[in-house]
Each structure stands twice: as C-alpha cells, then as structure tokens.
Amino acid sequence: MSDAHLEELCEIGLPRWLIDIAAEIGVDAALSVWRLISAAARERGDNRLHVPAWSTYLRYQRNRFIRSLDEQGYPPDEIHRQVQTVLCERISLAHVKRIIARR
C-alpha cells in the first residue's frame, strides 16, 4: 500500500505505535495484526490485551544460546565470556550456571 494508506491510518487517529508498525511492516500486514489483536482482546471480554515485553524474547534467545553452548561441552566460564562477547550482555557467571541447571 502507498503512503496515502499510511496517511489514512493517521487520519483515523490510531495510536502512534500502530502507525509505526504499519510503517515498519507495511499497511496490509499492520491491518492484519490490528485485526488479530482486536479479536483477541474482544475474546477476553475486557477489550484489553497483554503484550509481553520485547525483553522476554531476548531473554529466551539468550538462554537458548547458553544451553546450546553447554550442550556443545563449553564450560560455564567460557559460556559466560561468549554471552558477553557475542550477545553484548553482562550477566553473572552464577546466573549462567543457574540457566544451565534449569534444564
């Protein structure tokens, strides 16, 4: 869809976050997302929908990375270094060990 369709979304008075989504993924895709979110919120009965923080996904991926390195035989201190180097994330060695132990 064209910028004119994006302009229509602005004219409707949609929240900025939905317009930003439309600009990022395209108006057609954003309309599909909006329709699905709206239906889910209606099903709950309170017209609200919880959106988990993006950090939930990042944490999940980090933990998968840690477990993958553990499965490959890397020791916890090396996994700790890899998390800092590859993911640019600072977590304690103790935290790495807890993630490995949670299998």
N, C-alpha and C positions, 0 to 999 in steps of 0.2 A: 504494500500500500504506500501511497505517497505521503509527503509531509502534510498534505491537506487533511488526510485522515488522522494524522497525529494532532493537527490543529483542532479537529473535531473533538478529540478526547479532552483537549484543554477547555474547549467551549462548554462541554458537558459539566465541567467543574470537578473533574476527578482529582483525587489526591496526587500530589507531585510524585510519590513513589510509583504509582501505577503508570503515569506518563513516562517516567524514567525507564520502567520496564519495557514499555512499548517502543521507546527509542532504542533500547538495547537489543531486543529480540525481534522487533517488528510488531506492527499493529495487529495483524492477524493472530499471531501467537499470543500476544498480550490479551486480546479479547478472549481467546480460549482459556487462558489462565484465569482471567477475571470470572468467566462463566463457571469454571470448576470451583473456584474459591467461593463464589456466591452460593452455589448449590450446596457445598459442604457446610457453609455457615447456616443456611436455611435448615438443613437436616438436623443440626444441633438444636435448633429451636430458639436460639438467642441472637441470631444474625451476627455472631462473632466467631472468629477462628484464630486459634493459637498458631503463631508462626515461630518455630524454633529458631534460636539464634544461629547465624552462619557458623559460629564457633563450634557448634555441635558437629557439623560435618567435618570441619578441620581437625577437631579432636579425634573423631573416628578414624580419619585417614592417618593421622599421626600414630595412633595406637596400632593400626594395621601394619604400618611401616616398622614399628618397633617389634611386633610379633613376627613379622617376616624375617627380620634380621636375626631374631632369636632362633627361629626355625632353621636358618642357614648356619647356625653354630657360632654366631658372634657373641663374645662375652658382653655383659651389661655395660662395662666401662666404654667399650668400643661403640656399642649402640648409642650410648649417651653422647659420645662425640659426633656420631653420624647425625643424630637428631639436631644438634647444634649447627653442624656444617651444612647438611643437605636441606633441612627444613627451616633453618634460621630460627629455631625455637629453643628457648632456655627453660629446661626442666631439670629437676634434681636427679641424681643417679638413683636415689631411693625411689623416686616416682617411676623411673624406668623399670626398676625391679618389681614394683607393685603391679605395673601394667603386664609385665611378663608372667607374674604369678597368677593373674586373674583368668587364666585360660579356662 
